[in-house]
Amino acid sequence: MKESIVKDVNRIGKKILGTESFEQALTQVHHDKTTVGAHSLEVACTALAISRKLEGLKISINEEQMIRGALCHDLGILGRYDKFANNFVCCYRHPKDSVDAAKELLGGLTDIEKDVIAHHMWPVTPVPPHHREAYIVTLADKICAVREIIRSAEKNKAEMLKKKKHMRKESA
């Protein structure tokens, strides 16, 4: 990831990144081998990289609102094992909970921020986004989730091969 993108996400998201909620997000496991916070940062950076490409095509993006929404899009997952019966319920419920968490954290949301957070699970959830910033974050979220799942599968495979090798050594 370009250093300028990471720097801009940190600058724009400074108020969010320094909160207790985001600190908690950095400790809660998400997609098996990452955290809610690390995933949200990755989504914000990926969305910003996409938006910069679109701006090169003269498509205007409100980067600040998009990044703020991206950083808050999964805050409703915090405490998931206590509040959601299963992954299916979490999948459908956490966008609404994330909107509520972001409103509390930021003292209100713009229409774009609310759209980014509320509709980032589309097309898994039925209502599509209304703003281009929300479509970008939705795409970035899927890209990052796939990357994280692949990395997790690769790590699990490497760990399994290491265990097998160790077991063969011990049985020899």
GINORCOR-V480453 format. One line per field, one symbol per residue. psi: psi as a letter, one per 20 degrees, with the letter a starting at -180 (. if undefined). A space follows every 10 residues. Layout:
psi: ???
This chain:
psi: pphhggghgh ghjghghjrh ghghhiipqp kgjarggggh ggggggghgg hhghhhjkoq pngghggggg hihjhihpjh ihiphrhggg ghhhgghhgg ghgggikrqr hgggggghji ipjgqhprri qhhhgghggh gggggggggg gggggggggg hgggggghgh i.
